[in-house]
Amino acid sequence: MRSGSRIAQKWFKKFNEGHTDFRDEPCSGHLITINIEAIRDAIKANSSTSTRRLSAEVNILQTSVIQHLNTIGKVNRRCRDVPHDLTENQTQNHVETC
């Protein structure tokens, strides 16, 4: 069964039980606070760091790091990692490609 159908069944059951208030109910989970300044500081220290490393540094999910980077106007500009020791042929190919 699709999730949309399950949600509809859940609401139908609630409605039949007399719940007619459609406002969000308080969640049982805890509110996650994210220190955006910690993310900004980590980026200032090393602007080429990966989102995986950032998430480990600030101890939040990688998807949350990506969302907050987009919020502050940071976008991914790297298409791939480039090894430090390239042959002359690889260097020329890299220059022509990028």
The first five atom37 places (N, CA, C, CB, O) and aatype in JSON, in Angstrom:
{
  "aatype": [12, 1, 15, 7, 15, 1, 9, 0, 5, 11, 17, 13, 11, 11, 13, 2, 6, 7, 8, 16, 3, 13, 1, 3, 6, 14, 4, 15, 7, 8, 10, 9, 16, 9, 2, 9, 6, 0, 9, 1, 3, 0, 9, 11, 0, 2, 15, 15, 16, 15, 16, 1, 1, 10, 15, 0, 6, 19, 2, 9, 10, 5, 16, 15, 19, 9, 5, 8, 10, 2, 16, 9, 7, 11, 19, 2, 1, 1, 4, 1, 3, 19, 14, 8, 3, 10, 16, 6, 2, 5, 16, 5, 2, 8, 19, 6, 16, 4],
  "atom_mask": [
    [1, 1, 1, 1, 1],
    [1, 1, 1, 1, 1],
    [1, 1, 1, 1, 1],
    [1, 1, 1, 0, 1],
    [1, 1, 1, 1, 1],
    [1, 1, 1, 1, 1],
    [1, 1, 1, 1, 1],
    [1, 1, 1, 1, 1],
    [1, 1, 1, 1, 1],
    [1, 1, 1, 1, 1],
    [1, 1, 1, 1, 1],
    [1, 1, 1, 1, 1],
    [1, 1, 1, 1, 1],
    [1, 1, 1, 1, 1],
    [1, 1, 1, 1, 1],
    [1, 1, 1, 1, 1],
    [1, 1, 1, 1, 1],
    [1, 1, 1, 0, 1],
    [1, 1, 1, 1, 1],
    [1, 1, 1, 1, 1],
    [1, 1, 1, 1, 1],
    [1, 1, 1, 1, 1],
    [1, 1, 1, 1, 1],
    [1, 1, 1, 1, 1],
    [1, 1, 1, 1, 1],
    [1, 1, 1, 1, 1],
    [1, 1, 1, 1, 1],
    [1, 1, 1, 1, 1],
    [1, 1, 1, 0, 1],
    [1, 1, 1, 1, 1],
    [1, 1, 1, 1, 1],
    [1, 1, 1, 1, 1],
    [1, 1, 1, 1, 1],
    [1, 1, 1, 1, 1],
    [1, 1, 1, 1, 1],
    [1, 1, 1, 1, 1],
    [1, 1, 1, 1, 1],
    [1, 1, 1, 1, 1],
    [1, 1, 1, 1, 1],
    [1, 1, 1, 1, 1],
    [1, 1, 1, 1, 1],
    [1, 1, 1, 1, 1],
    [1, 1, 1, 1, 1],
    [1, 1, 1, 1, 1],
    [1, 1, 1, 1, 1],
    [1, 1, 1, 1, 1],
    [1, 1, 1, 1, 1],
    [1, 1, 1, 1, 1],
    [1, 1, 1, 1, 1],
    [1, 1, 1, 1, 1],
    [1, 1, 1, 1, 1],
    [1, 1, 1, 1, 1],
    [1, 1, 1, 1, 1],
    [1, 1, 1, 1, 1],
    [1, 1, 1, 1, 1],
    [1, 1, 1, 1, 1],
    [1, 1, 1, 1, 1],
    [1, 1, 1, 1, 1],
    [1, 1, 1, 1, 1],
    [1, 1, 1, 1, 1],
    [1, 1, 1, 1, 1],
    [1, 1, 1, 1, 1],
    [1, 1, 1, 1, 1],
    [1, 1, 1, 1, 1],
    [1, 1, 1, 1, 1],
    [1, 1, 1, 1, 1],
    [1, 1, 1, 1, 1],
    [1, 1, 1, 1, 1],
    [1, 1, 1, 1, 1],
    [1, 1, 1, 1, 1],
    [1, 1, 1, 1, 1],
    [1, 1, 1, 1, 1],
    [1, 1, 1, 0, 1],
    [1, 1, 1, 1, 1],
    [1, 1, 1, 1, 1],
    [1, 1, 1, 1, 1],
    [1, 1, 1, 1, 1],
    [1, 1, 1, 1, 1],
    [1, 1, 1, 1, 1],
    [1, 1, 1, 1, 1],
    [1, 1, 1, 1, 1],
    [1, 1, 1, 1, 1],
    [1, 1, 1, 1, 1],
    [1, 1, 1, 1, 1],
    [1, 1, 1, 1, 1],
    [1, 1, 1, 1, 1],
    [1, 1, 1, 1, 1],
    [1, 1, 1, 1, 1],
    [1, 1, 1, 1, 1],
    [1, 1, 1, 1, 1],
    [1, 1, 1, 1, 1],
    [1, 1, 1, 1, 1],
    [1, 1, 1, 1, 1],
    [1, 1, 1, 1, 1],
    [1, 1, 1, 1, 1],
    [1, 1, 1, 1, 1],
    [1, 1, 1, 1, 1],
    [1, 1, 1, 1, 1]
  ],
  "atom_positions": [
    [[0.84, -1.17, 0.0], [0.0, 0.0, 0.0], [0.89, 1.24, 0.0], [-0.96, -0.01, 1.21], [1.92, 1.27, 0.68]],
    [[0.5, 2.25, -0.74], [1.29, 3.46, -0.84], [1.14, 4.3, 0.42], [0.87, 4.27, -2.07], [0.14, 4.2, 1.12]],
    [[2.16, 5.13, 0.7], [2.15, 5.92, 1.93], [1.01, 6.92, 1.94], [3.46, 6.63, 2.1], [0.46, 7.22, 3.0]],
    [[0.63, 7.46, 0.78], [-0.48, 8.39, 0.72], [-1.79, 7.76, 1.18], [0.0, 0.0, 0.0], [-2.6, 8.39, 1.85]],
    [[-1.97, 6.51, 0.82], [-3.17, 5.79, 1.24], [-3.17, 5.57, 2.74], [-3.26, 4.44, 0.51], [-4.21, 5.66, 3.39]],
    [[-2.0, 5.27, 3.28], [-1.89, 5.05, 4.73], [-2.19, 6.33, 5.5], [-0.48, 4.53, 5.09], [-2.85, 6.3, 6.54]],
    [[-1.71, 7.44, 4.98], [-1.96, 8.73, 5.64], [-3.44, 9.04, 5.61], [-1.15, 9.86, 4.97], [-4.01, 9.49, 6.6]],
    [[-4.08, 8.8, 4.45], [-5.51, 9.04, 4.34], [-6.3, 8.16, 5.32], [-5.98, 8.78, 2.89], [-7.26, 8.61, 5.93]],
    [[-5.87, 6.91, 5.46], [-6.53, 6.01, 6.4], [-6.38, 6.51, 7.83], [-5.97, 4.6, 6.27], [-7.31, 6.43, 8.63]],
    [[-5.2, 7.01, 8.13], [-4.93, 7.53, 9.48], [-5.85, 8.72, 9.78], [-3.44, 7.95, 9.62], [-6.44, 8.79, 10.86]],
    [[-5.97, 9.66, 8.83], [-6.83, 10.83, 9.03], [-8.3, 10.42, 9.09], [-6.6, 11.85, 7.9], [-9.06, 10.97, 9.89]],
    [[-8.71, 9.48, 8.28], [-10.09, 9.0, 8.3], [-10.44, 8.41, 9.66], [-10.32, 7.96, 7.19], [-11.51, 8.67, 10.21]],
    [[-9.52, 7.62, 10.2], [-9.73, 7.01, 11.51], [-9.84, 8.09, 12.58], [-8.58, 6.04, 11.85], [-10.71, 8.02, 13.44]],
    [[-8.94, 9.1, 12.54], [-8.99, 10.17, 13.52], [-10.3, 10.94, 13.43], [-7.8, 11.12, 13.32], [-10.9, 11.29, 14.45]],
    [[-10.74, 11.21, 12.2], [-11.98, 11.95, 12.0], [-13.17, 11.16, 12.57], [-12.2, 12.24, 10.51], [-14.04, 11.74, 13.23]],
    [[-13.21, 9.85, 12.32], [-14.29, 9.02, 12.84], [-14.27, 8.93, 14.36], [-14.2, 7.62, 12.26], [-15.31, 8.71, 14.98]],
    [[-13.09, 9.11, 14.96], [-12.98, 9.08, 16.43], [-13.31, 10.43, 17.04], [-11.58, 8.65, 16.85], [-13.29, 10.57, 18.27]],
    [[-13.63, 11.43, 16.21], [-14.05, 12.72, 16.73], [-12.97, 13.79, 16.72], [0.0, 0.0, 0.0], [-13.21, 14.91, 17.18]],
    [[-11.81, 13.49, 16.2], [-10.75, 14.5, 16.1], [-11.01, 15.36, 14.87], [-9.34, 13.82, 16.02], [-10.81, 14.92, 13.74]],
    [[-11.46, 16.59, 15.1], [-11.74, 17.48, 13.98], [-10.79, 18.66, 13.92], [-13.17, 17.98, 14.06], [-10.91, 19.53, 13.06]],
    [[-9.84, 18.7, 14.83], [-8.84, 19.78, 14.84], [-7.7, 19.36, 13.94], [-8.34, 20.09, 16.3], [-7.0, 18.39, 14.23]],
    [[-7.5, 20.07, 12.86], [-6.5, 19.67, 11.87], [-5.16, 20.38, 12.04], [-7.02, 19.93, 10.5], [-4.29, 20.27, 11.18]],
    [[-5.0, 21.11, 13.15], [-3.71, 21.75, 13.41], [-2.69, 20.69, 13.83], [-3.85, 22.84, 14.5], [-3.05, 19.62, 14.33]],
    [[-1.42, 21.0, 13.63], [-0.36, 20.07, 14.01], [-0.35, 19.87, 15.52], [1.01, 20.58, 13.54], [-0.51, 20.81, 16.29]],
    [[-0.17, 18.63, 15.9], [-0.05, 18.3, 17.32], [1.42, 18.4, 17.71], [-0.63, 16.88, 17.62], [2.3, 18.25, 16.86]],
    [[1.69, 18.65, 18.99], [3.09, 18.7, 19.41], [3.78, 17.36, 19.17], [3.19, 19.09, 20.9], [3.2, 16.3, 19.38]],
    [[5.01, 17.42, 18.74], [5.79, 16.2, 18.48], [6.41, 15.7, 19.77], [6.88, 16.47, 17.43], [6.69, 16.48, 20.68]],
    [[6.63, 14.41, 19.84], [7.24, 13.83, 21.03], [8.76, 13.93, 21.0], [6.82, 12.39, 21.17], [9.4, 13.8, 22.04]],
    [[9.33, 14.15, 19.82], [10.78, 14.23, 19.71], [11.32, 15.55, 20.21], [0.0, 0.0, 0.0], [10.57, 16.48, 20.49]],
    [[12.63, 15.62, 20.33], [13.25, 16.85, 20.8], [13.61, 17.74, 19.61], [14.5, 16.55, 21.65], [13.88, 17.25, 18.51]],
    [[13.62, 19.03, 19.85], [13.96, 19.98, 18.82], [15.46, 19.98, 18.59], [13.47, 21.39, 19.2], [16.24, 20.08, 19.54]],
    [[15.87, 19.86, 17.35], [17.29, 19.84, 17.02], [17.71, 21.26, 16.7], [17.58, 18.88, 15.84], [17.16, 21.91, 15.82]],
    [[18.71, 21.72, 17.43], [19.24, 23.05, 17.16], [20.57, 22.9, 16.45], [19.39, 23.88, 18.46], [21.4, 22.07, 16.82]],
    [[20.75, 23.7, 15.44], [21.97, 23.62, 14.65], [22.7, 24.94, 14.76], [21.65, 23.29, 13.17], [22.12, 26.01, 14.57]],
    [[23.96, 24.85, 15.08], [24.77, 26.04, 15.22], [25.31, 26.43, 13.85], [25.93, 25.81, 16.23], [26.31, 25.89, 13.39]],
    [[24.63, 27.37, 13.2], [25.03, 27.79, 11.86], [26.4, 28.47, 11.91], [23.98, 28.75, 11.25], [27.17, 28.38, 10.95]],
    [[26.68, 29.14, 13.02], [27.99, 29.8, 13.16], [29.12, 28.78, 13.16], [28.04, 30.64, 14.47], [30.2, 29.05, 12.64]],
    [[28.88, 27.59, 13.73], [29.9, 26.54, 13.71], [30.17, 26.08, 12.28], [29.46, 25.34, 14.58], [31.31, 25.82, 11.91]],
    [[29.11, 25.99, 11.48], [29.27, 25.61, 10.07], [30.04, 26.7, 9.33], [27.9, 25.37, 9.41], [30.95, 26.4, 8.56]],
    [[29.67, 27.96, 9.56], [30.38, 29.07, 8.9], [31.85, 29.11, 9.29], [29.72, 30.4, 9.26], [32.71, 29.32, 8.44]],
    [[32.13, 28.9, 10.57], [33.53, 28.92, 11.03], [34.33, 27.79, 10.4], [33.58, 28.81, 12.56], [35.49, 27.97, 10.02]],
    [[33.7, 26.61, 10.3], [34.4, 25.47, 9.69], [34.68, 25.74, 8.21], [33.56, 24.18, 9.84], [35.72, 25.33, 7.7]],
    [[33.76, 26.42, 7.54], [33.97, 26.74, 6.11], [35.07, 27.78, 5.97], [32.65, 27.26, 5.46], [35.89, 27.7, 5.05]],
    [[35.09, 28.77, 6.88], [36.14, 29.79, 6.82], [37.51, 29.17, 7.03], [35.89, 30.89, 7.86], [38.49, 29.58, 6.41]],
    [[37.58, 28.18, 7.92], [38.85, 27.51, 8.19], [39.32, 26.7, 7.0], [38.72, 26.61, 9.41], [40.52, 26.67, 6.7]],
    [[38.39, 26.04, 6.3], [38.74, 25.23, 5.14], [37.56, 25.23, 4.18], [39.13, 23.78, 5.57], [36.63, 24.44, 4.32]],
    [[37.61, 26.11, 3.19], [36.48, 26.27, 2.28], [36.29, 25.09, 1.33], [36.64, 27.52, 1.48], [35.23, 24.97, 0.72]],
    [[37.28, 24.24, 1.21], [37.15, 23.11, 0.28], [36.81, 21.8, 1.01], [38.44, 22.94, -0.51], [36.93, 20.72, 0.43]],
    [[36.39, 21.89, 2.25], [36.05, 20.69, 3.0], [34.75, 20.08, 2.47], [35.93, 21.0, 4.5], [33.92, 20.78, 1.9]],
    [[34.6, 18.8, 2.66], [33.4, 18.11, 2.17], [32.27, 18.24, 3.18], [33.71, 16.62, 1.88], [32.49, 18.51, 4.36]],
    [[31.06, 18.02, 2.7], [29.91, 18.07, 3.6], [29.97, 16.91, 4.6], [28.6, 18.02, 2.8], [29.47, 17.03, 5.71]],
    [[30.57, 15.82, 4.2], [30.73, 14.69, 5.12], [31.63, 15.07, 6.29], [31.32, 13.46, 4.38], [31.33, 14.75, 7.44]],
    [[32.73, 15.77, 6.0], [33.63, 16.21, 7.08], [32.97, 17.28, 7.94], [34.94, 16.75, 6.49], [33.12, 17.27, 9.16]],
    [[32.25, 18.19, 7.29], [31.54, 19.22, 8.06], [30.53, 18.6, 9.01], [30.84, 20.2, 7.11], [30.42, 19.02, 10.17]],
    [[29.8, 17.61, 8.54], [28.8, 16.97, 9.4], [29.46, 16.28, 10.59], [27.98, 15.95, 8.59], [28.91, 16.26, 11.69]],
    [[30.64, 15.73, 10.38], [31.35, 15.1, 11.49], [31.87, 16.16, 12.47], [32.52, 14.25, 10.96], [31.86, 15.94, 13.68]],
    [[32.33, 17.29, 11.95], [32.86, 18.35, 12.81], [31.79, 18.97, 13.69], [33.51, 19.44, 11.97], [32.01, 19.18, 14.89]],
    [[30.64, 19.25, 13.12], [29.58, 19.92, 13.89], [28.55, 18.95, 14.46], [28.88, 20.94, 13.03], [27.61, 19.36, 15.13]],
    [[28.74, 17.66, 14.19], [27.93, 16.59, 14.76], [26.44, 16.69, 14.39], [28.08, 16.58, 16.26], [25.57, 16.61, 15.26]],
    [[26.17, 16.88, 13.09], [24.81, 16.84, 12.59], [24.79, 16.03, 11.3], [24.26, 18.28, 12.35], [25.84, 15.69, 10.76]],
    [[23.61, 15.71, 10.82], [23.49, 14.91, 9.6], [24.03, 15.67, 8.39], [22.03, 14.52, 9.36], [23.97, 16.89, 8.33]],
    [[24.57, 14.92, 7.45], [25.12, 15.51, 6.24], [24.05, 16.25, 5.45], [25.77, 14.44, 5.37], [24.32, 17.32, 4.89]],
    [[22.85, 15.71, 5.39], [21.77, 16.39, 4.67], [21.43, 17.73, 5.31], [20.52, 15.5, 4.62], [21.08, 18.68, 4.62]],
    [[21.53, 17.82, 6.63], [21.29, 19.08, 7.33], [22.38, 20.09, 7.0], [21.23, 18.86, 8.85], [22.09, 21.27, 6.83]],
    [[23.62, 19.63, 6.9], [24.72, 20.51, 6.52], [24.47, 21.08, 5.13], [26.08, 19.76, 6.56], [24.63, 22.28, 4.9]],
    [[24.07, 20.22, 4.21], [23.82, 20.66, 2.83], [22.69, 21.69, 2.8], [23.45, 19.45, 1.93], [22.8, 22.71, 2.11]],
    [[21.62, 21.45, 3.54], [20.51, 22.4, 3.59], [20.96, 23.75, 4.13], [19.37, 21.84, 4.45], [20.58, 24.79, 3.59]],
    [[21.76, 23.74, 5.19], [22.2, 25.0, 5.79], [23.23, 25.71, 4.92], [22.77, 24.74, 7.17], [23.29, 26.94, 4.9]],
    [[24.04, 24.96, 4.21], [24.96, 25.59, 3.27], [24.19, 26.29, 2.16], [25.94, 24.55, 2.68], [24.55, 27.39, 1.74]],
    [[23.14, 25.66, 1.67], [22.3, 26.29, 0.66], [21.62, 27.53, 1.22], [21.25, 25.31, 0.14], [21.46, 28.53, 0.52]],
    [[21.21, 27.48, 2.49], [20.56, 28.61, 3.14], [21.47, 29.83, 3.2], [20.11, 28.23, 4.54], [21.02, 30.96, 3.0]],
    [[22.75, 29.6, 3.47], [23.67, 30.74, 3.58], [24.33, 31.07, 2.25], [24.74, 30.44, 4.62], [25.24, 31.88, 2.19]],
    [[23.86, 30.44, 1.18], [24.31, 30.8, -0.15], [25.53, 30.06, -0.64], [0.0, 0.0, 0.0], [26.14, 30.47, -1.64]],
    [[25.91, 28.99, 0.01], [27.05, 28.19, -0.43], [26.54, 27.06, -1.3], [27.86, 27.64, 0.78], [25.58, 26.37, -0.95]],
    [[27.19, 26.86, -2.44], [26.8, 25.78, -3.34], [28.03, 24.96, -3.7], [26.12, 26.33, -4.62], [29.16, 25.42, -3.57]],
    [[27.79, 23.74, -4.14], [28.88, 22.84, -4.52], [29.38, 23.22, -5.91], [28.41, 21.37, -4.49], [28.62, 23.16, -6.89]],
    [[30.63, 23.59, -6.0], [31.22, 23.97, -7.29], [32.21, 22.93, -7.8], [31.9, 25.32, -7.18], [32.69, 23.01, -8.93]],
    [[32.52, 21.95, -6.96], [33.51, 20.95, -7.35], [32.82, 19.79, -8.06], [34.29, 20.44, -6.12], [31.86, 19.22, -7.54]],
    [[33.31, 19.46, -9.24], [32.71, 18.34, -9.95], [33.33, 17.01, -9.52], [32.86, 18.52, -11.47], [32.68, 15.96, -9.57]],
    [[34.58, 17.07, -9.09], [35.24, 15.84, -8.61], [36.56, 16.22, -7.97], [35.46, 14.82, -9.77], [37.05, 17.34, -8.15]],
    [[37.14, 15.28, -7.24], [38.45, 15.51, -6.64], [39.53, 15.32, -7.7], [38.68, 14.56, -5.45], [39.44, 14.43, -8.54]],
    [[40.54, 16.15, -7.64], [41.65, 16.06, -8.58], [42.89, 15.63, -7.78], [41.88, 17.43, -9.33], [43.23, 16.29, -6.8]],
    [[43.57, 14.57, -8.19], [44.76, 14.15, -7.47], [45.84, 15.24, -7.55], [45.3, 12.83, -8.05], [45.91, 15.99, -8.52]],
    [[46.68, 15.3, -6.52], [47.71, 16.33, -6.47], [48.84, 16.08, -7.46], [48.26, 16.42, -5.08], [49.4, 17.03, -8.01]],
    [[49.18, 14.85, -7.68], [50.3, 14.51, -8.58], [49.76, 14.03, -9.92], [51.21, 13.43, -7.94], [49.44, 12.86, -10.1]],
    [[49.67, 14.96, -10.86], [49.2, 14.62, -12.18], [50.38, 14.53, -13.15], [48.17, 15.64, -12.68], [51.38, 15.23, -13.01]],
    [[50.24, 13.64, -14.11], [51.24, 13.61, -15.18], [50.99, 14.82, -16.08], [51.18, 12.26, -15.99], [49.95, 15.47, -15.99]],
    [[51.95, 15.12, -16.95], [51.8, 16.25, -17.87], [50.56, 16.09, -18.75], [53.06, 16.4, -18.75], [49.82, 17.04, -18.99]],
    [[50.34, 14.87, -19.23], [49.19, 14.57, -20.06], [47.88, 14.78, -19.29], [49.28, 13.13, -20.6], [46.92, 15.34, -19.82]],
    [[47.83, 14.33, -18.03], [46.64, 14.49, -17.19], [46.37, 15.97, -16.91], [46.8, 13.72, -15.87], [45.22, 16.41, -16.9]],
    [[47.45, 16.73, -16.67], [47.3, 18.16, -16.41], [46.7, 18.86, -17.62], [48.66, 18.79, -16.04], [45.78, 19.67, -17.48]],
    [[47.21, 18.55, -18.8], [46.69, 19.17, -20.01], [45.23, 18.78, -20.24], [47.55, 18.78, -21.21], [44.41, 19.62, -20.62]],
    [[44.92, 17.52, -20.02], [43.55, 17.04, -20.18], [42.62, 17.72, -19.2], [43.49, 15.52, -20.0], [41.49, 18.07, -19.55]],
    [[43.08, 17.92, -17.96], [42.29, 18.59, -16.95], [42.01, 20.04, -17.33], [42.99, 18.53, -15.61], [40.89, 20.53, -17.17]],
    [[43.01, 20.72, -17.84], [42.84, 22.12, -18.26], [41.85, 22.21, -19.41], [44.19, 22.73, -18.67], [41.02, 23.11, -19.44]],
    [[41.92, 21.29, -20.36], [41.01, 21.31, -21.49], [39.57, 20.97, -21.07], [41.48, 20.33, -22.55], [38.61, 21.5, -21.64]],
    [[39.43, 20.1, -20.09], [38.11, 19.66, -19.65], [37.41, 20.74, -18.82], [38.22, 18.37, -18.84], [36.23, 21.04, -19.03]],
    [[38.14, 21.32, -17.9], [37.51, 22.31, -16.99], [37.61, 23.67, -17.63], [38.19, 22.32, -15.58], [37.15, 24.66, -17.05]]
  ]
}
